[in-house]
Amino acid sequence: MNLIPWILLALALLMQLWSLPTLIRRQSTSNAAWMGAVPGLHFWAWLKVIERPWYWLFFLLIPGINLLMLTIMHVELGLVFGRRSVKDQWIMGALPWWGLWELQTASDPWVGKRDWSNTRKSTVREWSEALIWATVVASSLRLLTFEPFTIPTPSMEGSMLVGDYLLVSKTAYGPKLPRTPFSMPFVHNALPGGLTPSYTSWFSLPDMRLPGWRKVERNDAVVFSFPHGDTVYVDPQLVGHDYYALLRREGIKLAGGDVQKFALEPERYLAQARKSAAKKPGLRARPIDKMENYVKRCVALPGETVEVIDGDLHIDGQPADNPAGLQKEYRVVFQNQIQFQQAFQRLGLTNIDLGGGTAVPEGIAVVLALTEERAEAIVPLCEEVTAMSMAHRKGRLDMFPNVWNEEFNEWEPDNYGPITLPKRGETIPLNRRNLDVYRRWITAYEDHSLEERPDGTVWIDGEQAEEFTFGMDGYWMMGDNRHRSADSRMWGFVPENHIVGCASFIWFSKQNEAQHGQSNIRWDRIMTKVK
């Protein structure tokens, strides 16, 4: 860890606490000098000295904006004590440690904030101030109310399409305050044009969420921080993918492609794969609020049991209602290319729906992602329609909990589970199955140490344990494009502290030629509610 930022931050805080009591005493209208020496409370006293409104305190919590606000407050502190030259303002803004020292040791009287009533601001100053406050307001709204989000992949096709531009409501479940408060405004986790982090991870805050007006409900389209995104490959093609799945794939390669051989010594092969990946392309850890954002549908709530039987979702043993637009893959046979193109156009399909094709004795066979309605509609337009089987994915460690086990090896996307979601306050026995299913939840999500000793005992946080009580709720997320979605079936639960917001409505939508075969605006989807 780089200690220099911590040292500079600590030094700035100490200089503020050391200088403010003296500066407050010079302000004739204030007599609460002690407030300037109390960490946190000193910001309130500071705003009184510079005669600025209390709600500036709120802006200190917003990533990127907090650095800007501290700079403004340092400059304003110099201004109210008469330090108004360009040089003085640069010193207070860029070198506050020096500026605060000079202010405290000098005897400059408090003169109040600058009065512009009889003076015209320069054009540069007017535009600069306007841009600064536009950034402050826009970033605040983005953090607390709505944030734009783009659908980049077809995992939700049928409901949300590639090229949809969404607004995600933060107020629905409550705005989540950032863990990394020092970052660039309007940028999520990397600077434009590369993978350089847009944030500093040397200072972080605890998990905090403001009250929302409702909880996550079944069938909500939820945006969340991808749980397996705490580490990423520093590669533009791999950075948004499941790090643990990529690592497991490389580990299986090192085991000669033998999944069972890999499963006998997973840590050995994973360590080799991790060491190789750390060298090239490189690995990077990310905090929760800087993980990749995913959007899926919440199909099961905390404490419920999920099971997929022959492609149909069941909750607590009962069939669940499918969302409108749910898609699955079908093998469709056409006599020739002309018949295929006619069906393709008549049903309004795009390249996104196409999963490849091959020549067969009957003509050509293509794999298409279709809704149930389209699957029925295509029957008279082709020679044969068959639902695709996912059985080939058994025993490959693809399915959560990604452990070699007689039961888990039989799981695949269309036949999966049962598996029960974590619920705050509920207790489970720490048997072999539960350890396999909830190990990452206990260690990575709830930050406990877990040790399995040779004598068969389990120790959590240094104490022997036979059961575990969940401290957070967990949700089950699945894509509406069921056969083309990497979702909870592959990587497991979404903890409540990873929830970002609810996909609210589509403000713009477009097709592009590469993915859809043509480029145009989808006027019928603009300003529509997400279903």
LINSULTA-V666082 format. One record per residue. RES is the residue in one letter. PSI is psi as a letter, one per 20 degrees, with the letter a starting at -180 (NA if undefined). OMEGA is omega in degrees with one decimal (999 if undefined). BURIAL is 1 if it has 24 or more other ideal C-beta (glycine too) atoms within 12 Angstrom, else 0. Layout:
BEGIN
res: (RES & RES)
psi: (PSI & PSI)
omega: (OMEGA & OMEGA)
burial: (BURIAL & BURIAL)
END
This chain:
BEGIN
res: (M & N & L & I & P & W & I & L & L & A & L & A & L & L & M & Q & L & W & S & L & P & T & L & I & R & R & Q & S & T & S & N & A & A & W & M & G & A & V & P & G & L & H & F & W & A & W & L & K & V & I & E & R & P & W & Y & W & L & F & F & L & L & I & P & G & I & N & L & L & M & L & T & I & M & H & V & E & L & G & L & V & F & G & R & R & S & V & K & D & Q & W & I & M & G & A & L & P & W & W & G & L & W & E & L & Q & T & A & S & D & P & W & V & G & K & R & D & W & S & N & T & R & K & S & T & V & R & E & W & S & E & A & L & I & W & A & T & V & V & A & S & S & L & R & L & L & T & F & E & P & F & T & I & P & T & P & S & M & E & G & S & M & L & V & G & D & Y & L & L & V & S & K & T & A & Y & G & P & K & L & P & R & T & P & F & S & M & P & F & V & H & N & A & L & P & G & G & L & T & P & S & Y & T & S & W & F & S & L & P & D & M & R & L & P & G & W & R & K & V & E & R & N & D & A & V & V & F & S & F & P & H & G & D & T & V & Y & V & D & P & Q & L & V & G & H & D & Y & Y & A & L & L & R & R & E & G & I & K & L & A & G & G & D & V & Q & K & F & A & L & E & P & E & R & Y & L & A & Q & A & R & K & S & A & A & K & K & P & G & L & R & A & R & P & I & D & K & M & E & N & Y & V & K & R & C & V & A & L & P & G & E & T & V & E & V & I & D & G & D & L & H & I & D & G & Q & P & A & D & N & P & A & G & L & Q & K & E & Y & R & V & V & F & Q & N & Q & I & Q & F & Q & Q & A & F & Q & R & L & G & L & T & N & I & D & L & G & G & G & T & A & V & P & E & G & I & A & V & V & L & A & L & T & E & E & R & A & E & A & I & V & P & L & C & E & E & V & T & A & M & S & M & A & H & R & K & G & R & L & D & M & F & P & N & V & W & N & E & E & F & N & E & W & E & P & D & N & Y & G & P & I & T & L & P & K & R & G & E & T & I & P & L & N & R & R & N & L & D & V & Y & R & R & W & I & T & A & Y & E & D & H & S & L & E & E & R & P & D & G & T & V & W & I & D & G & E & Q & A & E & E & F & T & F & G & M & D & G & Y & W & M & M & G & D & N & R & H & R & S & A & D & S & R & M & W & G & F & V & P & E & N & H & I & V & G & C & A & S & F & I & W & F & S & K & Q & N & E & A & Q & H & G & Q & S & N & I & R & W & D & R & I & M & T & K & V & K)
psi: (p & o & i & g & h & g & g & g & g & h & g & g & g & h & h & g & h & h & h & g & g & g & h & h & h & i & o & h & i & q & j & m & h & h & h & i & j & o & p & g & h & h & h & g & h & g & h & h & g & j & l & q & q & h & i & h & h & h & i & i & i & p & p & g & h & h & g & g & h & g & g & g & h & g & g & h & h & h & g & i & k & j & n & j & r & g & g & g & h & h & g & h & g & h & m & h & g & g & g & h & g & g & g & h & i & a & k & p & q & p & i & r & q & p & o & j & h & j & p & p & q & q & g & g & g & g & h & g & h & g & g & g & h & h & g & g & g & g & h & g & h & h & h & h & f & q & p & q & q & q & o & h & r & j & h & j & q & h & g & p & q & p & i & p & o & q & p & p & p & h & h & g & i & p & p & o & q & q & h & n & i & n & r & p & q & j & p & f & i & q & q & p & j & a & j & p & p & j & r & p & j & i & p & q & q & r & p & p & p & q & q & r & i & r & r & p & q & p & j & q & o & p & p & q & p & o & h & j & j & i & q & q & p & m & p & h & h & i & h & j & r & o & g & h & g & g & g & h & g & h & h & h & g & h & j & j & j & o & g & h & g & g & h & h & m & h & h & g & h & h & g & g & h & g & g & g & h & h & g & p & i & q & q & p & q & p & r & g & i & j & r & q & p & q & p & r & p & o & i & q & r & p & i & q & p & p & p & p & o & l & i & p & p & p & p & k & i & q & p & q & p & q & q & p & j & p & q & r & q & q & o & p & p & q & g & r & h & g & h & g & h & g & g & g & h & h & i & k & r & r & h & h & i & p & j & r & r & q & p & r & h & i & d & q & p & q & p & q & o & q & r & h & g & h & h & h & h & i & g & i & j & a & h & q & p & p & p & q & q & j & h & i & j & q & k & j & j & h & p & p & k & k & p & o & q & g & g & h & i & i & q & r & h & i & n & q & a & q & p & p & q & q & p & p & i & q & p & q & q & m & r & g & g & h & g & g & g & j & g & h & g & g & g & g & h & j & l & q & p & p & p & o & q & h & j & i & q & p & p & p & k & j & q & p & q & i & r & p & p & p & i & r & q & q & q & o & p & q & q & h & m & h & i & k & p & o & b & h & h & h & j & b & q & o & q & h & j & i & p & g & a & p & o & f & r & o & i & q & p & q & q & q & h & g & h & i & i & q & o & r & p & n & h & i & i & p & l & q & q & p & NA)
omega: (178.3 & -176.3 & -175.6 & 178.2 & 178.6 & -179.5 & 179.5 & 178.6 & 179.4 & 179.8 & 178.1 & 179.2 & 179.3 & 178.8 & 177.5 & -178.1 & -179.5 & -173.1 & -172.4 & 179.2 & 178.5 & -178.1 & 178.9 & -179.8 & 178.8 & 178.6 & -172.2 & -176.7 & -177.0 & 176.5 & -179.4 & -176.9 & -177.9 & -179.4 & -178.8 & -178.7 & -179.0 & -179.1 & -179.1 & 178.2 & -178.3 & 176.8 & 178.0 & 178.7 & 180.0 & -179.9 & 177.2 & 179.9 & -177.5 & 176.0 & 177.7 & -173.5 & -176.0 & -174.2 & 171.3 & 178.4 & -178.0 & -178.0 & 178.4 & 179.7 & -172.4 & -177.9 & 179.5 & -179.9 & -178.5 & 177.2 & 178.2 & -178.5 & 177.8 & 177.9 & 178.7 & -178.0 & 175.8 & 179.1 & -179.6 & 178.6 & 176.3 & -177.4 & -176.8 & 174.5 & 170.7 & -179.1 & -169.3 & 175.8 & 178.7 & 179.8 & -179.3 & -178.5 & 177.3 & 178.5 & -179.4 & -178.0 & -174.4 & -179.0 & -175.7 & 179.8 & 177.0 & -177.7 & 179.5 & 177.1 & -179.8 & -179.5 & -175.9 & -176.0 & 177.9 & -178.8 & -179.7 & 179.1 & 175.1 & -178.5 & 178.8 & -177.7 & -175.4 & 178.8 & -177.7 & -174.2 & -178.7 & -178.4 & 179.6 & 177.2 & 176.4 & 179.6 & 179.8 & -178.8 & -179.8 & 179.7 & 179.4 & -179.8 & 179.7 & -180.0 & 179.6 & -176.3 & 172.8 & 177.4 & 179.5 & -176.4 & -177.8 & 179.6 & 178.8 & 178.4 & 179.7 & 180.0 & -168.4 & -172.7 & -177.4 & 176.6 & 178.7 & -178.7 & -179.1 & 175.8 & -176.1 & -174.2 & -176.6 & -175.6 & 178.5 & -179.4 & -174.3 & 177.8 & 175.6 & -171.1 & 173.2 & -176.7 & 173.0 & 175.4 & -173.7 & 163.3 & -177.5 & -179.8 & 175.0 & -175.4 & -176.3 & -178.4 & -177.5 & 179.3 & 179.1 & 179.9 & -172.6 & 172.6 & -178.8 & -173.6 & -178.5 & 179.5 & -179.3 & 176.6 & 174.1 & 179.0 & -173.8 & -175.4 & 179.8 & 178.0 & -179.2 & 175.8 & -179.0 & -178.5 & 176.8 & -178.1 & 179.1 & -174.6 & 173.2 & -177.7 & -178.5 & 177.2 & -178.2 & 179.8 & 175.8 & 177.5 & 176.9 & 177.4 & 176.6 & -178.2 & 174.0 & -178.4 & 172.2 & 177.0 & 175.9 & -179.6 & 179.0 & 179.1 & 170.1 & 169.1 & -169.0 & 171.4 & -175.7 & 173.9 & -174.7 & -173.8 & 179.1 & -179.9 & 179.6 & 171.3 & -179.2 & 169.4 & 179.7 & -179.0 & -175.0 & -179.7 & -173.6 & -168.9 & -177.5 & -175.7 & -176.9 & -178.0 & -175.7 & 175.8 & 177.8 & -179.6 & 179.4 & 178.6 & 179.0 & 177.9 & 178.5 & 175.5 & 179.5 & 177.2 & 177.9 & -179.0 & -179.0 & -177.0 & -178.2 & 176.6 & 176.5 & -176.0 & 179.0 & 179.2 & -174.6 & -177.0 & 178.2 & -176.6 & 177.7 & 178.4 & 177.8 & -179.7 & 179.7 & 179.5 & 179.2 & -179.4 & 179.4 & 178.2 & -179.7 & 9.0 & -175.7 & 179.2 & 179.6 & 175.4 & 177.9 & 174.9 & -174.6 & -173.9 & 177.8 & 173.0 & 177.4 & 176.5 & 176.7 & 172.2 & 177.5 & 176.8 & 176.7 & -176.7 & 179.5 & -173.4 & -177.2 & 177.2 & -178.4 & 178.9 & -176.6 & 174.2 & 174.8 & -178.1 & -179.5 & 176.2 & -179.1 & -178.8 & 175.3 & 176.9 & -178.2 & 175.8 & -178.4 & 178.1 & 179.6 & 176.8 & 177.9 & 175.9 & 176.4 & 178.5 & 179.6 & -177.2 & 171.4 & -179.7 & 177.4 & 170.7 & -175.1 & -179.2 & 177.1 & 178.9 & -175.5 & -177.3 & -178.8 & 178.8 & 178.5 & -178.6 & 179.0 & 178.4 & -179.6 & -177.9 & -176.7 & -179.5 & 179.2 & 179.2 & 177.8 & 179.1 & 178.1 & -177.3 & -174.7 & -179.0 & 179.6 & -179.3 & 179.9 & 177.7 & 177.4 & -179.1 & -178.2 & -177.7 & 175.4 & 177.7 & 179.1 & 175.1 & -178.3 & 171.2 & -173.7 & 168.0 & 179.0 & -179.8 & 179.7 & 177.9 & 177.0 & -177.0 & -176.3 & -177.1 & 179.8 & -177.0 & -176.3 & -179.5 & -174.7 & 176.0 & -179.4 & 176.6 & -178.2 & 175.9 & 176.9 & -174.9 & -179.4 & -178.6 & 177.5 & 171.5 & -180.0 & -176.5 & 177.4 & -168.7 & 176.5 & 14.0 & 172.8 & -178.6 & 177.7 & -174.0 & -176.4 & 179.7 & -175.2 & -179.9 & 179.0 & -177.3 & 173.4 & -170.8 & -177.1 & 177.0 & -168.7 & 174.7 & 11.9 & 177.5 & -174.9 & -176.8 & 175.2 & 175.3 & -178.5 & 177.1 & 179.1 & -175.4 & 178.6 & 173.4 & -178.9 & 175.2 & -175.0 & -177.8 & -179.1 & 176.5 & 178.1 & -175.1 & -169.9 & -177.0 & -178.7 & 178.1 & -177.3 & -173.1 & -173.5 & -174.7 & 179.5 & 168.7 & 173.4 & 170.4 & -178.9 & -178.7 & 174.9 & -174.3 & -178.0 & -178.6 & 177.3 & 179.8 & 179.0 & -179.3 & 177.6 & -178.4 & 175.2 & 179.4 & 179.3 & -176.1 & 175.4 & 178.2 & -178.6 & 178.3 & -177.9 & 177.6 & -179.9 & 173.2 & 176.2 & -177.8 & 179.8 & -175.2 & 177.2 & 176.6 & 178.4 & 175.1 & -161.0 & -178.2 & -178.6 & -178.0 & 170.0 & -171.8 & -174.2 & 176.9 & -179.1 & -175.2 & 168.0 & -168.9 & 170.9 & 179.6 & -177.2 & -178.1 & 174.3 & -178.0 & -179.8 & -178.4 & -178.0 & 176.3 & -168.9 & 179.2 & -178.1 & -179.1 & 177.5 & 179.4 & 179.6 & 172.3 & 173.4 & -172.5 & -175.9 & -175.3 & -174.3 & -179.5 & 176.8 & -179.6 & 178.0 & 178.3 & 176.7 & -175.6 & -176.8 & -178.8 & -175.9 & 179.7 & 175.4 & -178.3 & 175.4 & -178.1 & 999)
burial: (0 & 0 & 0 & 0 & 0 & 0 & 0 & 0 & 1 & 0 & 0 & 1 & 1 & 0 & 1 & 1 & 1 & 0 & 1 & 1 & 1 & 1 & 1 & 1 & 1 & 1 & 1 & 0 & 0 & 1 & 0 & 0 & 0 & 0 & 1 & 1 & 1 & 0 & 0 & 0 & 0 & 1 & 1 & 1 & 1 & 1 & 1 & 1 & 1 & 1 & 0 & 1 & 0 & 0 & 0 & 1 & 1 & 1 & 1 & 1 & 1 & 1 & 1 & 1 & 1 & 1 & 1 & 1 & 1 & 1 & 1 & 1 & 1 & 1 & 1 & 1 & 1 & 1 & 1 & 1 & 1 & 0 & 1 & 1 & 0 & 0 & 0 & 1 & 1 & 0 & 1 & 1 & 1 & 0 & 0 & 1 & 1 & 1 & 1 & 1 & 0 & 1 & 1 & 1 & 0 & 0 & 0 & 1 & 0 & 1 & 0 & 0 & 1 & 0 & 0 & 0 & 0 & 0 & 0 & 0 & 0 & 0 & 0 & 0 & 0 & 0 & 0 & 0 & 0 & 0 & 0 & 1 & 0 & 0 & 1 & 1 & 0 & 0 & 1 & 1 & 0 & 1 & 1 & 1 & 0 & 1 & 1 & 1 & 1 & 1 & 1 & 1 & 1 & 1 & 1 & 1 & 1 & 1 & 1 & 1 & 1 & 1 & 1 & 1 & 1 & 1 & 1 & 1 & 1 & 1 & 1 & 1 & 1 & 1 & 1 & 1 & 1 & 1 & 1 & 1 & 1 & 1 & 1 & 1 & 1 & 0 & 0 & 1 & 1 & 1 & 0 & 0 & 0 & 0 & 1 & 0 & 1 & 1 & 1 & 1 & 1 & 0 & 1 & 1 & 0 & 0 & 1 & 0 & 1 & 0 & 0 & 0 & 0 & 0 & 0 & 1 & 0 & 1 & 1 & 1 & 1 & 1 & 1 & 1 & 1 & 1 & 1 & 1 & 1 & 1 & 1 & 1 & 1 & 1 & 0 & 0 & 0 & 1 & 1 & 1 & 1 & 1 & 1 & 1 & 1 & 1 & 1 & 1 & 1 & 1 & 1 & 1 & 0 & 1 & 1 & 0 & 0 & 0 & 1 & 0 & 0 & 1 & 1 & 0 & 0 & 1 & 0 & 0 & 1 & 1 & 0 & 0 & 1 & 1 & 0 & 0 & 1 & 0 & 0 & 0 & 0 & 0 & 1 & 1 & 0 & 1 & 1 & 1 & 1 & 1 & 1 & 1 & 1 & 1 & 1 & 1 & 1 & 1 & 1 & 1 & 1 & 1 & 0 & 1 & 1 & 1 & 1 & 1 & 0 & 0 & 1 & 1 & 1 & 1 & 1 & 0 & 0 & 0 & 0 & 1 & 0 & 1 & 1 & 0 & 1 & 1 & 1 & 1 & 1 & 1 & 1 & 1 & 1 & 1 & 0 & 0 & 0 & 0 & 1 & 1 & 0 & 0 & 1 & 1 & 0 & 0 & 1 & 0 & 1 & 1 & 0 & 1 & 1 & 1 & 1 & 0 & 0 & 0 & 0 & 0 & 0 & 0 & 0 & 1 & 1 & 1 & 1 & 1 & 1 & 1 & 1 & 1 & 0 & 1 & 1 & 0 & 0 & 1 & 0 & 0 & 1 & 1 & 1 & 1 & 1 & 0 & 1 & 1 & 0 & 1 & 0 & 0 & 1 & 1 & 1 & 1 & 1 & 1 & 1 & 1 & 1 & 1 & 1 & 1 & 0 & 0 & 0 & 1 & 1 & 0 & 1 & 1 & 1 & 1 & 1 & 1 & 1 & 1 & 1 & 1 & 1 & 1 & 1 & 0 & 0 & 0 & 0 & 1 & 0 & 1 & 0 & 0 & 0 & 1 & 1 & 1 & 1 & 1 & 1 & 1 & 1 & 1 & 0 & 1 & 1 & 1 & 0 & 1 & 0 & 1 & 0 & 0 & 0 & 0 & 0 & 0 & 0 & 1 & 0 & 1 & 0 & 0 & 0 & 0 & 1 & 0 & 0 & 1 & 0 & 1 & 1 & 1 & 1 & 1 & 1 & 1 & 1 & 1 & 1 & 1 & 1 & 1 & 1 & 1 & 1 & 1 & 1 & 1 & 1 & 1 & 1 & 1 & 1 & 1 & 1 & 1 & 1 & 1 & 1 & 1 & 1 & 1 & 1 & 1 & 1 & 1 & 1 & 0 & 1 & 1 & 1 & 0 & 0 & 0 & 0 & 1 & 0 & 0 & 0 & 0 & 0 & 1 & 0 & 0 & 1 & 0 & 0 & 0 & 0 & 1 & 0)
END
